[in-house]
């Protein structure tokens, strides 16, 4: 079994919105009115992308545990 941990990086933008990004999963970048909202959106997007990669057999097919943590 593999265990992969992805870190969510957040930053407050000049316009007051929060941005959350998971650098290790290309394409995972999400905005939110709050930091919590941005992180939740990034986590959901990361899971969708990872699920698509597994279905397309671009990720390992053995059992994988994924954790997504706020940095």
PDB file of N, CA, C and O in Angstrom, chain B, residues numbered from 101:
ATOM      1  N   UNK B 101       0.850  -1.170   0.000  1.00  0.00           N
ATOM      2  CA  UNK B 101       0.000   0.000   0.000  1.00  0.00           C
ATOM      3  C   UNK B 101       0.895   1.232   0.000  1.00  0.00           C
ATOM      4  O   UNK B 101       1.879   1.294   0.737  1.00  0.00           O
ATOM      5  N   UNK B 102       0.555   2.195  -0.816  1.00  0.00           N
ATOM      6  CA  UNK B 102       1.277   3.464  -0.876  1.00  0.00           C
ATOM      7  C   UNK B 102       0.498   4.520  -0.102  1.00  0.00           C
ATOM      8  O   UNK B 102      -0.731   4.484  -0.041  1.00  0.00           O
ATOM      9  N   UNK B 103       1.226   5.450   0.481  1.00  0.00           N
ATOM     10  CA  UNK B 103       0.593   6.570   1.170  1.00  0.00           C
ATOM     11  C   UNK B 103       1.190   7.848   0.600  1.00  0.00           C
ATOM     12  O   UNK B 103       2.395   8.082   0.702  1.00  0.00           O
ATOM     13  N   UNK B 104       0.355   8.655   0.010  1.00  0.00           N
ATOM     14  CA  UNK B 104       0.788   9.896  -0.621  1.00  0.00           C
ATOM     15  C   UNK B 104       0.147  11.065   0.122  1.00  0.00           C
ATOM     16  O   UNK B 104      -1.059  11.066   0.368  1.00  0.00           O
ATOM     17  N   UNK B 105       0.952  12.051   0.476  1.00  0.00           N
ATOM     18  CA  UNK B 105       0.445  13.248   1.149  1.00  0.00           C
ATOM     19  C   UNK B 105       0.646  14.441   0.221  1.00  0.00           C
ATOM     20  O   UNK B 105       1.758  14.708  -0.235  1.00  0.00           O
ATOM     21  N   UNK B 106      -0.425  15.140  -0.048  1.00  0.00           N
ATOM     22  CA  UNK B 106      -0.366  16.355  -0.849  1.00  0.00           C
ATOM     23  C   UNK B 106      -0.606  17.550   0.060  1.00  0.00           C
ATOM     24  O   UNK B 106      -1.526  17.539   0.878  1.00  0.00           O
ATOM     25  N   UNK B 107       0.212  18.570  -0.082  1.00  0.00           N
ATOM     26  CA  UNK B 107       0.088  19.785   0.730  1.00  0.00           C
ATOM     27  C   UNK B 107      -0.678  20.854  -0.045  1.00  0.00           C
ATOM     28  O   UNK B 107      -0.433  21.077  -1.231  1.00  0.00           O
ATOM     29  N   UNK B 108      -1.600  21.503   0.639  1.00  0.00           N
ATOM     30  CA  UNK B 108      -2.346  22.609   0.062  1.00  0.00           C
ATOM     31  C   UNK B 108      -1.679  23.898   0.533  1.00  0.00           C
ATOM     32  O   UNK B 108      -1.550  24.142   1.732  1.00  0.00           O
ATOM     33  N   UNK B 109      -1.263  24.708  -0.417  1.00  0.00           N
ATOM     34  CA  UNK B 109      -0.679  26.004  -0.097  1.00  0.00           C
ATOM     35  C   UNK B 109      -1.736  27.077  -0.328  1.00  0.00           C
ATOM     36  O   UNK B 109      -2.428  27.061  -1.346  1.00  0.00           O
ATOM     37  N   UNK B 110      -1.864  28.008   0.614  1.00  0.00           N
ATOM     38  CA  UNK B 110      -2.868  29.061   0.486  1.00  0.00           C
ATOM     39  C   UNK B 110      -2.215  30.431   0.553  1.00  0.00           C
ATOM     40  O   UNK B 110      -1.135  30.611   1.115  1.00  0.00           O
ATOM     41  N   UNK B 111      -2.912  31.384  -0.042  1.00  0.00           N
ATOM     42  CA  UNK B 111      -2.431  32.764  -0.024  1.00  0.00           C
ATOM     43  C   UNK B 111      -3.629  33.692  -0.160  1.00  0.00           C
ATOM     44  O   UNK B 111      -4.576  33.400  -0.890  1.00  0.00           O
ATOM     45  N   UNK B 112      -3.577  34.801   0.544  1.00  0.00           N
ATOM     46  CA  UNK B 112      -4.626  35.814   0.445  1.00  0.00           C
ATOM     47  C   UNK B 112      -4.260  36.757  -0.688  1.00  0.00           C
ATOM     48  O   UNK B 112      -3.191  37.366  -0.665  1.00  0.00           O
ATOM     49  N   UNK B 113      -5.131  36.884  -1.676  1.00  0.00           N
ATOM     50  CA  UNK B 113      -4.906  37.749  -2.823  1.00  0.00           C
ATOM     51  C   UNK B 113      -5.200  39.203  -2.453  1.00  0.00           C
ATOM     52  O   UNK B 113      -5.867  39.474  -1.455  1.00  0.00           O
ATOM     53  N   UNK B 114      -4.703  40.121  -3.252  1.00  0.00           N
ATOM     54  CA  UNK B 114      -4.893  41.557  -3.011  1.00  0.00           C
ATOM     55  C   UNK B 114      -6.368  41.957  -3.024  1.00  0.00           C
ATOM     56  O   UNK B 114      -6.766  42.911  -2.355  1.00  0.00           O
ATOM     57  N   UNK B 115      -7.181  41.215  -3.796  1.00  0.00           N
ATOM     58  CA  UNK B 115      -8.608  41.539  -3.889  1.00  0.00           C
ATOM     59  C   UNK B 115      -9.436  40.927  -2.760  1.00  0.00           C
ATOM     60  O   UNK B 115     -10.659  41.070  -2.743  1.00  0.00           O
ATOM     61  N   UNK B 116      -8.772  40.238  -1.806  1.00  0.00           N
ATOM     62  CA  UNK B 116      -9.473  39.679  -0.658  1.00  0.00           C
ATOM     63  C   UNK B 116      -9.866  38.219  -0.799  1.00  0.00           C
ATOM     64  O   UNK B 116     -10.297  37.597   0.172  1.00  0.00           O
ATOM     65  N   UNK B 117      -9.724  37.667  -1.993  1.00  0.00           N
ATOM     66  CA  UNK B 117     -10.033  36.248  -2.186  1.00  0.00           C
ATOM     67  C   UNK B 117      -8.854  35.399  -1.728  1.00  0.00           C
ATOM     68  O   UNK B 117      -7.708  35.850  -1.716  1.00  0.00           O
ATOM     69  N   UNK B 118      -9.159  34.167  -1.356  1.00  0.00           N
ATOM     70  CA  UNK B 118      -8.118  33.199  -1.015  1.00  0.00           C
ATOM     71  C   UNK B 118      -7.875  32.309  -2.213  1.00  0.00           C
ATOM     72  O   UNK B 118      -8.803  31.964  -2.944  1.00  0.00           O
ATOM     73  N   UNK B 119      -6.626  31.940  -2.408  1.00  0.00           N
ATOM     74  CA  UNK B 119      -6.258  30.997  -3.456  1.00  0.00           C
ATOM     75  C   UNK B 119      -5.605  29.795  -2.781  1.00  0.00           C
ATOM     76  O   UNK B 119      -4.789  29.949  -1.873  1.00  0.00           O
ATOM     77  N   UNK B 120      -5.965  28.618  -3.226  1.00  0.00           N
ATOM     78  CA  UNK B 120      -5.382  27.374  -2.703  1.00  0.00           C
ATOM     79  C   UNK B 120      -4.841  26.581  -3.882  1.00  0.00           C
ATOM     80  O   UNK B 120      -5.480  26.477  -4.928  1.00  0.00           O
ATOM     81  N   UNK B 121      -3.648  26.025  -3.691  1.00  0.00           N
ATOM     82  CA  UNK B 121      -2.997  25.286  -4.774  1.00  0.00           C
ATOM     83  C   UNK B 121      -2.322  24.040  -4.216  1.00  0.00           C
ATOM     84  O   UNK B 121      -1.746  24.060  -3.128  1.00  0.00           O
ATOM     85  N   UNK B 122      -2.404  22.964  -4.979  1.00  0.00           N
ATOM     86  CA  UNK B 122      -1.650  21.754  -4.669  1.00  0.00           C
ATOM     87  C   UNK B 122      -0.645  21.614  -5.802  1.00  0.00           C
ATOM     88  O   UNK B 122      -0.969  21.130  -6.887  1.00  0.00           O
ATOM     89  N   UNK B 123       0.572  22.043  -5.532  1.00  0.00           N
ATOM     90  CA  UNK B 123       1.605  22.123  -6.553  1.00  0.00           C
ATOM     91  C   UNK B 123       1.912  20.765  -7.163  1.00  0.00           C
ATOM     92  O   UNK B 123       2.200  20.681  -8.356  1.00  0.00           O
ATOM     93  N   UNK B 124       1.856  19.701  -6.369  1.00  0.00           N
ATOM     94  CA  UNK B 124       2.205  18.363  -6.852  1.00  0.00           C
ATOM     95  C   UNK B 124       1.134  17.718  -7.728  1.00  0.00           C
ATOM     96  O   UNK B 124       1.348  16.634  -8.272  1.00  0.00           O
ATOM     97  N   UNK B 125      -0.008  18.370  -7.866  1.00  0.00           N
ATOM     98  CA  UNK B 125      -1.065  17.865  -8.752  1.00  0.00           C
ATOM     99  C   UNK B 125      -1.358  18.987  -9.758  1.00  0.00           C
ATOM    100  O   UNK B 125      -2.121  19.906  -9.461  1.00  0.00           O
ATOM    101  N   UNK B 126      -0.749  18.905 -10.946  1.00  0.00           N
ATOM    102  CA  UNK B 126      -0.944  19.962 -11.940  1.00  0.00           C
ATOM    103  C   UNK B 126      -2.419  20.241 -12.207  1.00  0.00           C
ATOM    104  O   UNK B 126      -3.224  19.324 -12.371  1.00  0.00           O
ATOM    105  N   UNK B 127      -2.748  21.522 -12.247  1.00  0.00           N
ATOM    106  CA  UNK B 127      -4.120  21.927 -12.530  1.00  0.00           C
ATOM    107  C   UNK B 127      -4.959  22.180 -11.298  1.00  0.00           C
ATOM    108  O   UNK B 127      -6.110  22.599 -11.416  1.00  0.00           O
ATOM    109  N   UNK B 128      -4.409  21.936 -10.104  1.00  0.00           N
ATOM    110  CA  UNK B 128      -5.196  22.148  -8.881  1.00  0.00           C
ATOM    111  C   UNK B 128      -4.903  23.540  -8.343  1.00  0.00           C
ATOM    112  O   UNK B 128      -3.884  23.785  -7.697  1.00  0.00           O
ATOM    113  N   UNK B 129      -5.825  24.433  -8.632  1.00  0.00           N
ATOM    114  CA  UNK B 129      -5.765  25.818  -8.202  1.00  0.00           C
ATOM    115  C   UNK B 129      -7.211  26.259  -8.027  1.00  0.00           C
ATOM    116  O   UNK B 129      -8.008  26.149  -8.959  1.00  0.00           O
ATOM    117  N   UNK B 130      -7.557  26.752  -6.851  1.00  0.00           N
ATOM    118  CA  UNK B 130      -8.948  27.110  -6.588  1.00  0.00           C
ATOM    119  C   UNK B 130      -9.020  28.376  -5.752  1.00  0.00           C
ATOM    120  O   UNK B 130      -8.162  28.625  -4.905  1.00  0.00           O
ATOM    121  N   UNK B 131     -10.050  29.169  -5.998  1.00  0.00           N
ATOM    122  CA  UNK B 131     -10.291  30.381  -5.238  1.00  0.00           C
ATOM    123  C   UNK B 131     -11.473  30.184  -4.299  1.00  0.00           C
ATOM    124  O   UNK B 131     -12.320  29.318  -4.520  1.00  0.00           O
ATOM    125  N   UNK B 132     -11.521  30.996  -3.251  1.00  0.00           N
ATOM    126  CA  UNK B 132     -12.648  30.977  -2.337  1.00  0.00           C
ATOM    127  C   UNK B 132     -12.754  32.292  -1.600  1.00  0.00           C
ATOM    128  O   UNK B 132     -11.783  33.043  -1.497  1.00  0.00           O
ATOM    129  N   UNK B 133     -13.936  32.564  -1.090  1.00  0.00           N
ATOM    130  CA  UNK B 133     -14.142  33.783  -0.308  1.00  0.00           C
ATOM    131  C   UNK B 133     -13.407  33.698   1.026  1.00  0.00           C
ATOM    132  O   UNK B 133     -13.011  34.714   1.598  1.00  0.00           O
ATOM    133  N   UNK B 134     -13.231  32.470   1.511  1.00  0.00           N
ATOM    134  CA  UNK B 134     -12.487  32.232   2.751  1.00  0.00           C
ATOM    135  C   UNK B 134     -11.385  31.220   2.471  1.00  0.00           C
ATOM    136  O   UNK B 134     -11.415  30.523   1.456  1.00  0.00           O
ATOM    137  N   UNK B 135     -10.415  31.143   3.372  1.00  0.00           N
ATOM    138  CA  UNK B 135      -9.352  30.163   3.207  1.00  0.00           C
ATOM    139  C   UNK B 135      -9.921  28.746   3.223  1.00  0.00           C
ATOM    140  O   UNK B 135      -9.515  27.895   2.431  1.00  0.00           O
ATOM    141  N   UNK B 136     -10.857  28.505   4.126  1.00  0.00           N
ATOM    142  CA  UNK B 136     -11.466  27.175   4.245  1.00  0.00           C
ATOM    143  C   UNK B 136     -12.178  26.789   2.950  1.00  0.00           C
ATOM    144  O   UNK B 136     -12.078  25.644   2.508  1.00  0.00           O
ATOM    145  N   UNK B 137     -12.882  27.717   2.349  1.00  0.00           N
ATOM    146  CA  UNK B 137     -13.594  27.456   1.100  1.00  0.00           C
ATOM    147  C   UNK B 137     -12.612  27.153  -0.033  1.00  0.00           C
ATOM    148  O   UNK B 137     -12.844  26.239  -0.824  1.00  0.00           O
ATOM    149  N   UNK B 138     -11.536  27.901  -0.117  1.00  0.00           N
ATOM    150  CA  UNK B 138     -10.527  27.676  -1.155  1.00  0.00           C
ATOM    151  C   UNK B 138      -9.867  26.310  -0.985  1.00  0.00           C
ATOM    152  O   UNK B 138      -9.665  25.594  -1.965  1.00  0.00           O
ATOM    153  N   UNK B 139      -9.531  25.947   0.248  1.00  0.00           N
ATOM    154  CA  UNK B 139      -8.904  24.645   0.523  1.00  0.00           C
ATOM    155  C   UNK B 139      -9.861  23.513   0.159  1.00  0.00           C
ATOM    156  O   UNK B 139      -9.451  22.536  -0.466  1.00  0.00           O
ATOM    157  N   UNK B 140     -11.118  23.634   0.539  1.00  0.00           N
ATOM    158  CA  UNK B 140     -12.103  22.590   0.233  1.00  0.00           C
ATOM    159  C   UNK B 140     -12.251  22.420  -1.282  1.00  0.00           C
ATOM    160  O   UNK B 140     -12.338  21.294  -1.772  1.00  0.00           O
ATOM    161  N   UNK B 141     -12.280  23.516  -2.012  1.00  0.00           N
ATOM    162  CA  UNK B 141     -12.394  23.443  -3.470  1.00  0.00           C
ATOM    163  C   UNK B 141     -11.162  22.786  -4.089  1.00  0.00           C
ATOM    164  O   UNK B 141     -11.283  21.984  -5.015  1.00  0.00           O
ATOM    165  N   UNK B 142      -9.979  23.125  -3.579  1.00  0.00           N
ATOM    166  CA  UNK B 142      -8.736  22.528  -4.085  1.00  0.00           C
ATOM    167  C   UNK B 142      -8.695  21.037  -3.784  1.00  0.00           C
ATOM    168  O   UNK B 142      -8.282  20.247  -4.633  1.00  0.00           O
ATOM    169  N   UNK B 143      -9.115  20.643  -2.597  1.00  0.00           N
ATOM    170  CA  UNK B 143      -9.135  19.226  -2.232  1.00  0.00           C
ATOM    171  C   UNK B 143     -10.075  18.449  -3.152  1.00  0.00           C
ATOM    172  O   UNK B 143      -9.720  17.377  -3.641  1.00  0.00           O
ATOM    173  N   UNK B 144     -11.261  18.983  -3.385  1.00  0.00           N
ATOM    174  CA  UNK B 144     -12.236  18.301  -4.246  1.00  0.00           C
ATOM    175  C   UNK B 144     -11.702  18.181  -5.671  1.00  0.00           C
ATOM    176  O   UNK B 144     -11.858  17.138  -6.307  1.00  0.00           O
ATOM    177  N   UNK B 145     -11.078  19.238  -6.169  1.00  0.00           N
ATOM    178  CA  UNK B 145     -10.521  19.207  -7.516  1.00  0.00           C
ATOM    179  C   UNK B 145      -9.387  18.191  -7.611  1.00  0.00           C
ATOM    180  O   UNK B 145      -9.295  17.451  -8.591  1.00  0.00           O
ATOM    181  N   UNK B 146      -8.530  18.152  -6.602  1.00  0.00           N
ATOM    182  CA  UNK B 146      -7.423  17.186  -6.597  1.00  0.00           C
ATOM    183  C   UNK B 146      -7.950  15.754  -6.638  1.00  0.00           C
ATOM    184  O   UNK B 146      -7.414  14.919  -7.366  1.00  0.00           O
ATOM    185  N   UNK B 147      -8.977  15.470  -5.878  1.00  0.00           N
ATOM    186  CA  UNK B 147      -9.544  14.115  -5.871  1.00  0.00           C
ATOM    187  C   UNK B 147     -10.127  13.748  -7.231  1.00  0.00           C
ATOM    188  O   UNK B 147      -9.996  12.610  -7.681  1.00  0.00           O
ATOM    189  N   UNK B 148     -10.770  14.716  -7.882  1.00  0.00           N
ATOM    190  CA  UNK B 148     -11.309  14.450  -9.220  1.00  0.00           C
ATOM    191  C   UNK B 148     -10.190  14.145 -10.215  1.00  0.00           C
ATOM    192  O   UNK B 148     -10.284  13.201 -10.999  1.00  0.00           O
ATOM    193  N   UNK B 149      -9.140  14.949 -10.174  1.00  0.00           N
ATOM    194  CA  UNK B 149      -8.016  14.759 -11.090  1.00  0.00           C
ATOM    195  C   UNK B 149      -7.338  13.418 -10.831  1.00  0.00           C
ATOM    196  O   UNK B 149      -7.028  12.687 -11.772  1.00  0.00           O
ATOM    197  N   UNK B 150      -7.107  13.090  -9.559  1.00  0.00           N
ATOM    198  CA  UNK B 150      -6.468  11.813  -9.228  1.00  0.00           C
ATOM    199  C   UNK B 150      -7.337  10.632  -9.644  1.00  0.00           C
ATOM    200  O   UNK B 150      -6.825   9.624 -10.132  1.00  0.00           O
ATOM    201  N   UNK B 151      -8.643  10.752  -9.453  1.00  0.00           N
ATOM    202  CA  UNK B 151      -9.547   9.676  -9.862  1.00  0.00           C
ATOM    203  C   UNK B 151      -9.490   9.473 -11.380  1.00  0.00           C
ATOM    204  O   UNK B 151      -9.477   8.338 -11.856  1.00  0.00           O
ATOM    205  N   UNK B 152      -9.455  10.569 -12.131  1.00  0.00           N
ATOM    206  CA  UNK B 152      -9.343  10.458 -13.585  1.00  0.00           C
ATOM    207  C   UNK B 152      -8.034   9.780 -13.980  1.00  0.00           C
ATOM    208  O   UNK B 152      -8.016   8.949 -14.888  1.00  0.00           O
ATOM    209  N   UNK B 153      -6.942  10.128 -13.306  1.00  0.00           N
ATOM    210  CA  UNK B 153      -5.648   9.515 -13.619  1.00  0.00           C
ATOM    211  C   UNK B 153      -5.648   8.017 -13.321  1.00  0.00           C
ATOM    212  O   UNK B 153      -5.070   7.232 -14.073  1.00  0.00           O
ATOM    213  N   UNK B 154      -6.293   7.624 -12.229  1.00  0.00           N
ATOM    214  CA  UNK B 154      -6.368   6.200 -11.885  1.00  0.00           C
ATOM    215  C   UNK B 154      -7.196   5.471 -12.940  1.00  0.00           C
ATOM    216  O   UNK B 154      -6.811   4.392 -13.392  1.00  0.00           O
ATOM    217  N   UNK B 155      -8.336   6.056 -13.338  1.00  0.00           N
ATOM    218  CA  UNK B 155      -9.175   5.429 -14.366  1.00  0.00           C
ATOM    219  C   UNK B 155      -8.433   5.280 -15.685  1.00  0.00           C
ATOM    220  O   UNK B 155      -8.641   4.305 -16.407  1.00  0.00           O
ATOM    221  N   UNK B 156      -7.572   6.236 -16.005  1.00  0.00           N
ATOM    222  CA  UNK B 156      -6.817   6.196 -17.262  1.00  0.00           C
ATOM    223  C   UNK B 156      -5.502   5.428 -17.091  1.00  0.00           C
ATOM    224  O   UNK B 156      -4.672   5.387 -17.999  1.00  0.00           O
ATOM    225  N   UNK B 157      -5.330   4.827 -15.920  1.00  0.00           N
ATOM    226  CA  UNK B 157      -4.154   4.018 -15.586  1.00  0.00           C
ATOM    227  C   UNK B 157      -2.858   4.817 -15.658  1.00  0.00           C
ATOM    228  O   UNK B 157      -1.817   4.289 -16.049  1.00  0.00           O
ATOM    229  N   UNK B 158      -2.926   6.094 -15.279  1.00  0.00           N
ATOM    230  CA  UNK B 158      -1.728   6.931 -15.214  1.00  0.00           C
ATOM    231  C   UNK B 158      -1.176   7.000 -13.797  1.00  0.00           C
ATOM    232  O   UNK B 158      -0.115   7.581 -13.568  1.00  0.00           O
ATOM    233  N   UNK B 159      -1.884   6.415 -12.856  1.00  0.00           N
ATOM    234  CA  UNK B 159      -1.450   6.341 -11.462  1.00  0.00           C
ATOM    235  C   UNK B 159      -1.309   4.866 -11.103  1.00  0.00           C
ATOM    236  O   UNK B 159      -1.866   4.009 -11.789  1.00  0.00           O
ATOM    237  N   UNK B 160      -0.570   4.559 -10.036  1.00  0.00           N
ATOM    238  CA  UNK B 160      -0.418   3.160  -9.629  1.00  0.00           C
ATOM    239  C   UNK B 160      -1.772   2.502  -9.395  1.00  0.00           C
ATOM    240  O   UNK B 160      -2.709   3.136  -8.910  1.00  0.00           O
ATOM    241  N   UNK B 161      -1.861   1.235  -9.742  1.00  0.00           N
ATOM    242  CA  UNK B 161      -3.124   0.525  -9.567  1.00  0.00           C
ATOM    243  C   UNK B 161      -3.198  -0.226  -8.243  1.00  0.00           C
ATOM    244  O   UNK B 161      -4.233  -0.804  -7.910  1.00  0.00           O
ATOM    245  N   UNK B 162      -2.066  -0.218  -7.465  1.00  0.00           N
ATOM    246  CA  UNK B 162      -2.139  -0.849  -6.148  1.00  0.00           C
ATOM    247  C   UNK B 162      -2.926   0.068  -5.212  1.00  0.00           C
ATOM    248  O   UNK B 162      -3.288   1.181  -5.592  1.00  0.00           O
ATOM    249  N   UNK B 163      -3.182  -0.380  -4.031  1.00  0.00           N
ATOM    250  CA  UNK B 163      -3.947   0.404  -3.076  1.00  0.00           C
ATOM    251  C   UNK B 163      -3.182   1.668  -2.701  1.00  0.00           C
ATOM    252  O   UNK B 163      -2.012   1.605  -2.324  1.00  0.00           O
ATOM    253  N   UNK B 164      -3.837   2.793  -2.806  1.00  0.00           N
ATOM    254  CA  UNK B 164      -3.216   4.073  -2.506  1.00  0.00           C
ATOM    255  C   UNK B 164      -4.062   4.804  -1.482  1.00  0.00           C
ATOM    256  O   UNK B 164      -5.283   4.877  -1.624  1.00  0.00           O
ATOM    257  N   UNK B 165      -3.433   5.341  -0.461  1.00  0.00           N
ATOM    258  CA  UNK B 165      -4.094   6.208   0.503  1.00  0.00           C
ATOM    259  C   UNK B 165      -3.629   7.624   0.229  1.00  0.00           C
ATOM    260  O   UNK B 165      -2.427   7.882   0.167  1.00  0.00           O
ATOM    261  N   UNK B 166      -4.558   8.533   0.064  1.00  0.00           N
ATOM    262  CA  UNK B 166      -4.213   9.913  -0.245  1.00  0.00           C
ATOM    263  C   UNK B 166      -4.635  10.795   0.915  1.00  0.00           C
ATOM    264  O   UNK B 166      -5.766  10.710   1.393  1.00  0.00           O
ATOM    265  N   UNK B 167      -3.719  11.644   1.364  1.00  0.00           N
ATOM    266  CA  UNK B 167      -4.022  12.650   2.386  1.00  0.00           C
ATOM    267  C   UNK B 167      -3.756  14.017   1.794  1.00  0.00           C
ATOM    268  O   UNK B 167      -2.761  14.228   1.100  1.00  0.00           O
ATOM    269  N   UNK B 168      -4.648  14.935   2.073  1.00  0.00           N
ATOM    270  CA  UNK B 168      -4.480  16.306   1.599  1.00  0.00           C
ATOM    271  C   UNK B 168      -4.515  17.187   2.835  1.00  0.00           C
ATOM    272  O   UNK B 168      -5.533  17.273   3.521  1.00  0.00           O
ATOM    273  N   UNK B 169      -3.392  17.842   3.112  1.00  0.00           N
ATOM    274  CA  UNK B 169      -3.256  18.632   4.330  1.00  0.00           C
ATOM    275  C   UNK B 169      -3.003  20.097   3.991  1.00  0.00           C
ATOM    276  O   UNK B 169      -2.297  20.409   3.033  1.00  0.00           O
ATOM    277  N   UNK B 170      -3.583  20.985   4.782  1.00  0.00           N
ATOM    278  CA  UNK B 170      -3.272  22.400   4.639  1.00  0.00           C
ATOM    279  C   UNK B 170      -1.841  22.632   5.091  1.00  0.00           C
ATOM    280  O   UNK B 170      -1.402  22.081   6.101  1.00  0.00           O
ATOM    281  N   UNK B 171      -1.119  23.445   4.342  1.00  0.00           N
ATOM    282  CA  UNK B 171       0.294  23.706   4.674  1.00  0.00           C
ATOM    283  C   UNK B 171       0.399  24.639   5.863  1.00  0.00           C
ATOM    284  O   UNK B 171       1.504  24.974   6.289  1.00  0.00           O
TER     285      UNK B 171
END
